[in-house]
């Protein structure tokens, strides 16, 4: 059995919660902070032990909050803002990039969506509308990564002019129903912290190997069934991406159009959905820390029917790179269950897994998903689950 964390951080629509292990197979949730506030993501920096929460205030907008005492107290952190003159091409869903008339929008922070940590105080924050912000001083200051913001796939450098007038970065729902691209996944290669993969809804996957100075697409093998050319380089809608820390060339992606797996560092992808087993649509994916061919997903019915598959909640696990899947149902409701699990709401640590749903239910497994126990009910809708 692999050791696992005894604490789980949970971000919800109405606050930050912590799930503490009281004894073997006994967990207790408690409110940790931000009562009544949307918490899109909450996570611990392993280098400093600082807790970071990405908030979505209805009145004050998106703000970063941090705690240096394990969540006893929280303070506003240095905030993220777009530089003056930052613009993006507004591409409505389904627009033809070659035919749509370009419309320019000034960049304004709509949502803080993901947070990741590198060595030596490096910190990344992904946002809507599609900005990757970088800190080299453990979050004391942030700067927009301009090579990604100015990438040719989204129209080029709009600080200097109108660029190409064509963007392949489409929208994802943000606040108040507005659509804009969003960076929700940031995966750092432990062998080389200058190598990152980011996933964008909606555009696809990009990679840098030089710390963000240059970026290239990593979408070969991805298939999308909602565009005239399903094999186009851009326009993909990854829902979440994660790599194996011990074997970083093994990368998994839960996509709008299925589950995809790569064994060559995302250079190429293979679709590994098994719709007959219910494994196809969904939002989260968790990858084993040591075994790159092992991953878990929580399937959903479809984008139009965001609910469980046939009313039964289950987690699916593959131990062979998606060649086969096992439905893990023991301890999960199998009738009249309509839970939806968002992209950041599934996590694993050692042999322990945890996930939370939009119906406010929290589940934990301490045997790699073989059996589950309910450890929290009637919580606000759950947006993120991360072991601390």
Secondary structure as a PSIPRED ss2 file (coil, helix, strand):
# PSIPRED VFORMAT (PSIPRED V4.0)

   1 X C   1.000  0.000  0.000
   2 X C   1.000  0.000  0.000
   3 X C   1.000  0.000  0.000
   4 X C   1.000  0.000  0.000
   5 X C   1.000  0.000  0.000
   6 X C   1.000  0.000  0.000
   7 X E   0.000  0.000  1.000
   8 X E   0.000  0.000  1.000
   9 X E   0.000  0.000  1.000
  10 X E   0.000  0.000  1.000
  11 X E   0.000  0.000  1.000
  12 X E   0.000  0.000  1.000
  13 X C   1.000  0.000  0.000
  14 X C   1.000  0.000  0.000
  15 X E   0.000  0.000  1.000
  16 X E   0.000  0.000  1.000
  17 X E   0.000  0.000  1.000
  18 X E   0.000  0.000  1.000
  19 X E   0.000  0.000  1.000
  20 X E   0.000  0.000  1.000
  21 X E   0.000  0.000  1.000
  22 X E   0.000  0.000  1.000
  23 X E   0.000  0.000  1.000
  24 X C   1.000  0.000  0.000
  25 X C   1.000  0.000  0.000
  26 X E   0.000  0.000  1.000
  27 X E   0.000  0.000  1.000
  28 X E   0.000  0.000  1.000
  29 X E   0.000  0.000  1.000
  30 X E   0.000  0.000  1.000
  31 X E   0.000  0.000  1.000
  32 X E   0.000  0.000  1.000
  33 X E   0.000  0.000  1.000
  34 X C   1.000  0.000  0.000
  35 X C   1.000  0.000  0.000
  36 X C   1.000  0.000  0.000
  37 X C   1.000  0.000  0.000
  38 X E   0.000  0.000  1.000
  39 X E   0.000  0.000  1.000
  40 X E   0.000  0.000  1.000
  41 X E   0.000  0.000  1.000
  42 X E   0.000  0.000  1.000
  43 X E   0.000  0.000  1.000
  44 X E   0.000  0.000  1.000
  45 X C   1.000  0.000  0.000
  46 X C   1.000  0.000  0.000
  47 X C   1.000  0.000  0.000
  48 X C   1.000  0.000  0.000
  49 X C   1.000  0.000  0.000
  50 X C   1.000  0.000  0.000
  51 X E   0.000  0.000  1.000
  52 X E   0.000  0.000  1.000
  53 X E   0.000  0.000  1.000
  54 X E   0.000  0.000  1.000
  55 X E   0.000  0.000  1.000
  56 X E   0.000  0.000  1.000
  57 X E   0.000  0.000  1.000
  58 X C   1.000  0.000  0.000
  59 X C   1.000  0.000  0.000
  60 X C   1.000  0.000  0.000
  61 X E   0.000  0.000  1.000
  62 X E   0.000  0.000  1.000
  63 X E   0.000  0.000  1.000
  64 X E   0.000  0.000  1.000
  65 X E   0.000  0.000  1.000
  66 X E   0.000  0.000  1.000
  67 X E   0.000  0.000  1.000
  68 X C   1.000  0.000  0.000
  69 X C   1.000  0.000  0.000
  70 X C   1.000  0.000  0.000
  71 X C   1.000  0.000  0.000
  72 X C   1.000  0.000  0.000
  73 X C   1.000  0.000  0.000
  74 X C   1.000  0.000  0.000
  75 X E   0.000  0.000  1.000
  76 X E   0.000  0.000  1.000
  77 X C   1.000  0.000  0.000
  78 X C   1.000  0.000  0.000
  79 X C   1.000  0.000  0.000
  80 X C   1.000  0.000  0.000
  81 X C   1.000  0.000  0.000
  82 X C   1.000  0.000  0.000
  83 X C   1.000  0.000  0.000
  84 X C   1.000  0.000  0.000
  85 X C   1.000  0.000  0.000
  86 X C   1.000  0.000  0.000
  87 X E   0.000  0.000  1.000
  88 X E   0.000  0.000  1.000
  89 X E   0.000  0.000  1.000
  90 X C   1.000  0.000  0.000
  91 X C   1.000  0.000  0.000
  92 X C   1.000  0.000  0.000
  93 X C   1.000  0.000  0.000
  94 X C   1.000  0.000  0.000
  95 X C   1.000  0.000  0.000
  96 X C   1.000  0.000  0.000
  97 X C   1.000  0.000  0.000
  98 X C   1.000  0.000  0.000
  99 X C   1.000  0.000  0.000
 100 X C   1.000  0.000  0.000
 101 X C   1.000  0.000  0.000
 102 X C   1.000  0.000  0.000
 103 X C   1.000  0.000  0.000
 104 X E   0.000  0.000  1.000
 105 X E   0.000  0.000  1.000
 106 X E   0.000  0.000  1.000
 107 X C   1.000  0.000  0.000
 108 X C   1.000  0.000  0.000
 109 X C   1.000  0.000  0.000
 110 X C   1.000  0.000  0.000
 111 X E   0.000  0.000  1.000
 112 X E   0.000  0.000  1.000
 113 X E   0.000  0.000  1.000
 114 X E   0.000  0.000  1.000
 115 X E   0.000  0.000  1.000
 116 X E   0.000  0.000  1.000
 117 X E   0.000  0.000  1.000
 118 X C   1.000  0.000  0.000
 119 X C   1.000  0.000  0.000
 120 X C   1.000  0.000  0.000
 121 X C   1.000  0.000  0.000
 122 X C   1.000  0.000  0.000
 123 X E   0.000  0.000  1.000
 124 X E   0.000  0.000  1.000
 125 X E   0.000  0.000  1.000
 126 X E   0.000  0.000  1.000
 127 X E   0.000  0.000  1.000
 128 X E   0.000  0.000  1.000
 129 X C   1.000  0.000  0.000
 130 X C   1.000  0.000  0.000
 131 X C   1.000  0.000  0.000
 132 X E   0.000  0.000  1.000
 133 X E   0.000  0.000  1.000
 134 X E   0.000  0.000  1.000
 135 X E   0.000  0.000  1.000
 136 X C   1.000  0.000  0.000
 137 X C   1.000  0.000  0.000
 138 X C   1.000  0.000  0.000
 139 X C   1.000  0.000  0.000
 140 X C   1.000  0.000  0.000
 141 X C   1.000  0.000  0.000
 142 X C   1.000  0.000  0.000
 143 X E   0.000  0.000  1.000
 144 X E   0.000  0.000  1.000
 145 X C   1.000  0.000  0.000
 146 X H   0.000  1.000  0.000
 147 X H   0.000  1.000  0.000
 148 X H   0.000  1.000  0.000
 149 X H   0.000  1.000  0.000
 150 X C   1.000  0.000  0.000
 151 X C   1.000  0.000  0.000
 152 X H   0.000  1.000  0.000
 153 X H   0.000  1.000  0.000
 154 X H   0.000  1.000  0.000
 155 X C   1.000  0.000  0.000
 156 X C   1.000  0.000  0.000
 157 X C   1.000  0.000  0.000
 158 X C   1.000  0.000  0.000
 159 X C   1.000  0.000  0.000
 160 X C   1.000  0.000  0.000
 161 X C   1.000  0.000  0.000
 162 X C   1.000  0.000  0.000
 163 X C   1.000  0.000  0.000
 164 X C   1.000  0.000  0.000
 165 X C   1.000  0.000  0.000
 166 X C   1.000  0.000  0.000
 167 X C   1.000  0.000  0.000
 168 X C   1.000  0.000  0.000
 169 X C   1.000  0.000  0.000
 170 X C   1.000  0.000  0.000
 171 X C   1.000  0.000  0.000
 172 X E   0.000  0.000  1.000
 173 X E   0.000  0.000  1.000
 174 X C   1.000  0.000  0.000
 175 X H   0.000  1.000  0.000
 176 X H   0.000  1.000  0.000
 177 X H   0.000  1.000  0.000
 178 X C   1.000  0.000  0.000
 179 X E   0.000  0.000  1.000
 180 X E   0.000  0.000  1.000
 181 X C   1.000  0.000  0.000
 182 X E   0.000  0.000  1.000
 183 X E   0.000  0.000  1.000
 184 X E   0.000  0.000  1.000
 185 X E   0.000  0.000  1.000
 186 X E   0.000  0.000  1.000
 187 X E   0.000  0.000  1.000
 188 X E   0.000  0.000  1.000
 189 X C   1.000  0.000  0.000
 190 X C   1.000  0.000  0.000
 191 X C   1.000  0.000  0.000
 192 X C   1.000  0.000  0.000
 193 X C   1.000  0.000  0.000
 194 X C   1.000  0.000  0.000
 195 X C   1.000  0.000  0.000
 196 X E   0.000  0.000  1.000
 197 X E   0.000  0.000  1.000
 198 X E   0.000  0.000  1.000
 199 X E   0.000  0.000  1.000
 200 X E   0.000  0.000  1.000
 201 X E   0.000  0.000  1.000
 202 X C   1.000  0.000  0.000
 203 X E   0.000  0.000  1.000
 204 X E   0.000  0.000  1.000
 205 X E   0.000  0.000  1.000
 206 X E   0.000  0.000  1.000
 207 X E   0.000  0.000  1.000
 208 X E   0.000  0.000  1.000
 209 X C   1.000  0.000  0.000
 210 X C   1.000  0.000  0.000
 211 X C   1.000  0.000  0.000
 212 X C   1.000  0.000  0.000
 213 X C   1.000  0.000  0.000
 214 X C   1.000  0.000  0.000
 215 X C   1.000  0.000  0.000
 216 X E   0.000  0.000  1.000
 217 X E   0.000  0.000  1.000
 218 X C   1.000  0.000  0.000
 219 X C   1.000  0.000  0.000
 220 X C   1.000  0.000  0.000
 221 X C   1.000  0.000  0.000
 222 X C   1.000  0.000  0.000
 223 X C   1.000  0.000  0.000
 224 X C   1.000  0.000  0.000
 225 X C   1.000  0.000  0.000
 226 X C   1.000  0.000  0.000
 227 X C   1.000  0.000  0.000
 228 X C   1.000  0.000  0.000
 229 X C   1.000  0.000  0.000
 230 X C   1.000  0.000  0.000
 231 X C   1.000  0.000  0.000
 232 X C   1.000  0.000  0.000
 233 X C   1.000  0.000  0.000
 234 X C   1.000  0.000  0.000
 235 X C   1.000  0.000  0.000
 236 X E   0.000  0.000  1.000
 237 X C   1.000  0.000  0.000
 238 X E   0.000  0.000  1.000
 239 X E   0.000  0.000  1.000
 240 X E   0.000  0.000  1.000
 241 X E   0.000  0.000  1.000
 242 X E   0.000  0.000  1.000
 243 X E   0.000  0.000  1.000
 244 X C   1.000  0.000  0.000
 245 X C   1.000  0.000  0.000
 246 X C   1.000  0.000  0.000
 247 X C   1.000  0.000  0.000
 248 X C   1.000  0.000  0.000
 249 X C   1.000  0.000  0.000
 250 X C   1.000  0.000  0.000
 251 X E   0.000  0.000  1.000
 252 X E   0.000  0.000  1.000
 253 X E   0.000  0.000  1.000
 254 X E   0.000  0.000  1.000
 255 X E   0.000  0.000  1.000
 256 X C   1.000  0.000  0.000
 257 X C   1.000  0.000  0.000
 258 X E   0.000  0.000  1.000
 259 X E   0.000  0.000  1.000
 260 X E   0.000  0.000  1.000
 261 X E   0.000  0.000  1.000
 262 X E   0.000  0.000  1.000
 263 X C   1.000  0.000  0.000
 264 X C   1.000  0.000  0.000
 265 X C   1.000  0.000  0.000
 266 X C   1.000  0.000  0.000
 267 X C   1.000  0.000  0.000
 268 X C   1.000  0.000  0.000
 269 X C   1.000  0.000  0.000
 270 X E   0.000  0.000  1.000
 271 X E   0.000  0.000  1.000
 272 X C   1.000  0.000  0.000
 273 X C   1.000  0.000  0.000
 274 X E   0.000  0.000  1.000
 275 X H   0.000  1.000  0.000
 276 X H   0.000  1.000  0.000
 277 X H   0.000  1.000  0.000
 278 X C   1.000  0.000  0.000
 279 X E   0.000  0.000  1.000
 280 X C   1.000  0.000  0.000
 281 X C   1.000  0.000  0.000
 282 X E   0.000  0.000  1.000
 283 X E   0.000  0.000  1.000
 284 X E   0.000  0.000  1.000
 285 X E   0.000  0.000  1.000
 286 X E   0.000  0.000  1.000
 287 X E   0.000  0.000  1.000
 288 X C   1.000  0.000  0.000
 289 X C   1.000  0.000  0.000
 290 X C   1.000  0.000  0.000
 291 X C   1.000  0.000  0.000
 292 X C   1.000  0.000  0.000
 293 X C   1.000  0.000  0.000
 294 X C   1.000  0.000  0.000
 295 X E   0.000  0.000  1.000
 296 X E   0.000  0.000  1.000
 297 X E   0.000  0.000  1.000
 298 X E   0.000  0.000  1.000
 299 X E   0.000  0.000  1.000
 300 X C   1.000  0.000  0.000
 301 X C   1.000  0.000  0.000
 302 X C   1.000  0.000  0.000
 303 X C   1.000  0.000  0.000
 304 X C   1.000  0.000  0.000
 305 X C   1.000  0.000  0.000
 306 X C   1.000  0.000  0.000
 307 X C   1.000  0.000  0.000
 308 X C   1.000  0.000  0.000
 309 X E   0.000  0.000  1.000
 310 X C   1.000  0.000  0.000
 311 X C   1.000  0.000  0.000
 312 X E   0.000  0.000  1.000
 313 X C   1.000  0.000  0.000
 314 X C   1.000  0.000  0.000
 315 X E   0.000  0.000  1.000
 316 X E   0.000  0.000  1.000
 317 X E   0.000  0.000  1.000
 318 X E   0.000  0.000  1.000
 319 X C   1.000  0.000  0.000
 320 X C   1.000  0.000  0.000
 321 X C   1.000  0.000  0.000
 322 X C   1.000  0.000  0.000
 323 X C   1.000  0.000  0.000
 324 X C   1.000  0.000  0.000
 325 X C   1.000  0.000  0.000
 326 X E   0.000  0.000  1.000
 327 X E   0.000  0.000  1.000
 328 X E   0.000  0.000  1.000
 329 X C   1.000  0.000  0.000
 330 X C   1.000  0.000  0.000
 331 X C   1.000  0.000  0.000
 332 X C   1.000  0.000  0.000
 333 X C   1.000  0.000  0.000
 334 X C   1.000  0.000  0.000
 335 X C   1.000  0.000  0.000
 336 X C   1.000  0.000  0.000
 337 X C   1.000  0.000  0.000
 338 X C   1.000  0.000  0.000
 339 X C   1.000  0.000  0.000
 340 X C   1.000  0.000  0.000
 341 X C   1.000  0.000  0.000
 342 X C   1.000  0.000  0.000
 343 X C   1.000  0.000  0.000
 344 X E   0.000  0.000  1.000
 345 X C   1.000  0.000  0.000
 346 X E   0.000  0.000  1.000
 347 X E   0.000  0.000  1.000
 348 X E   0.000  0.000  1.000
 349 X E   0.000  0.000  1.000
 350 X C   1.000  0.000  0.000
 351 X C   1.000  0.000  0.000
 352 X E   0.000  0.000  1.000
 353 X E   0.000  0.000  1.000
 354 X E   0.000  0.000  1.000
 355 X E   0.000  0.000  1.000
 356 X E   0.000  0.000  1.000
 357 X C   1.000  0.000  0.000
 358 X C   1.000  0.000  0.000
 359 X C   1.000  0.000  0.000
 360 X C   1.000  0.000  0.000
 361 X C   1.000  0.000  0.000
 362 X E   0.000  0.000  1.000
 363 X E   0.000  0.000  1.000
 364 X E   0.000  0.000  1.000
 365 X E   0.000  0.000  1.000
 366 X C   1.000  0.000  0.000
 367 X C   1.000  0.000  0.000
 368 X C   1.000  0.000  0.000
 369 X C   1.000  0.000  0.000
 370 X C   1.000  0.000  0.000
 371 X C   1.000  0.000  0.000
 372 X C   1.000  0.000  0.000
 373 X E   0.000  0.000  1.000
 374 X E   0.000  0.000  1.000
 375 X E   0.000  0.000  1.000
 376 X E   0.000  0.000  1.000
 377 X C   1.000  0.000  0.000
 378 X C   1.000  0.000  0.000
 379 X C   1.000  0.000  0.000
 380 X C   1.000  0.000  0.000
 381 X C   1.000  0.000  0.000
 382 X E   0.000  0.000  1.000
 383 X E   0.000  0.000  1.000
 384 X E   0.000  0.000  1.000
 385 X E   0.000  0.000  1.000
 386 X E   0.000  0.000  1.000
 387 X E   0.000  0.000  1.000
 388 X C   1.000  0.000  0.000
